Amino acid sequence: MNRSRFLAFAASAVLALGPALTLPIVTAGPASAAPANPSSSVGSAQLPRPTGPHPVGRGTVHLIDGDRPDPWVPSAGPRQLMLSMYYPARPGTEGPTAPYMTTEEARLLIQLRAPDVTVPPEVIGGVRTWAHPDARPAHGKFPLVVLSPGFTFPRATLTGLAEDLASRGYVVALVDHPYENAGTTLPDGRTLPCAICDKPPQGGMAAVAESRAEDVSFALDRLTGRHPAWRYARVIDTKRIGMAGHSIGGNAAATTMAADARVRAGVNMDGTFFAPVPDDGLDGRPFLMFGTKDRHTDEKWVQGWPHLDGWKRWLTVAGADHGSFTDVPLLAELAGIPDTAPLAYERSQALTRVYVAAFFDLHLKGVAQPLLDGPSPANPEVSVRLP
């Protein structure tokens, strides 16, 4: 099969959204944890261990926006969102770990991007995680980081980053945007397929970024309001909120900041600014552009850079490709797709984790981060552009 059919999760081949993904092989992690999906004995790969001091808990939140019809399938009724909530858990947290994605989500993902692949969907859905379902949260309040995945990517593909941020002392709201990815499973068991993956919606990908800004603002309303939708919302520090996203999710981070002053800091992981950075900037709020060498010739990145009017950095990761900031390289290996990317998955995941965490540690926790001020001998793959 043509490996790009699987690796073009961001619909680059269909919508000309940028370079096709060419993702590396990764060796499966240690086999000490319980399987993420107890119904599957096939999946044995495991995400890299989180690097922070906290155990990780995970909850799931289903949101329904009664004031907004679904933008892509109006006949479906109100806009629905699925959130995975990751958070620091109390010491001594043990037990089974949370599932990576549902079998039906995995089946639709393979069907959408790798129809010739014969790997059972349980292999993809059965990737083992480190988070414990509904574990008791650690004491205190923690900054909130919203994560938004790339176009056609299920939210699960940012699980590695979400778990790591939670282990470092963040609450993470990992958002699924239904009908924009291969499949989103609802609490009633239905899995909503993609409605716009084969044809751009009216307004193009800018409309997707703008819709996601509405999704995120609604999610923040429901997570931080007087009657929050999440049982452990008390651990969220509502004055310290950031957002990061991959591909169109990264574009949506800037779009959300332009529309919602609650989001104090943002990260774009290799996403074209289809919805441009506003000419008057983001009210001086900090923003990190974190991407591949290809972004040096992306006119929308070049045009967006001068409009960022607060603290800013442009980081380039040598040897990375579009999917290197996600878990997709691991899924590619499980699907039997050969490696062509220069930067191995374990390394790209480690770099993504350390730089995204450094950005939020600086801007949401006030902890100095010299790592963001120039080259690091420990990370020669990363170049830093200063204002």
Protein Blocks (a to p, Z undefined) as FASTA:
>chain_A
ZZklmmmmnommmnonaccddddddddddfkbccfblmbckbmcdcdddfbfbdcddddd
ddddfkbccfklmmnopadddddddddddehiacjdddfbdfklmmmmmmmmmmmbcbdf
klmmmpccfbdehiacdedddddddddddehiafklmmmmmmmmmmnopacdddddehia
fbdcdfkopacddfklmpccehijmlmmmmmmmmmmmmmmmmmmmbdfbfklmmpcfkbc
cdddehjlmmmmmmmmmmmmklmbdcdehiacfbacdfklnnhpacdddddfklmmmmkl
mmmmmmpcbdcdddddehiafklmmmklmmmmmnopacfbfbdfklmmmmmmmmmmmmmm
mmmnopacfklnoccfklmmbccddZZ
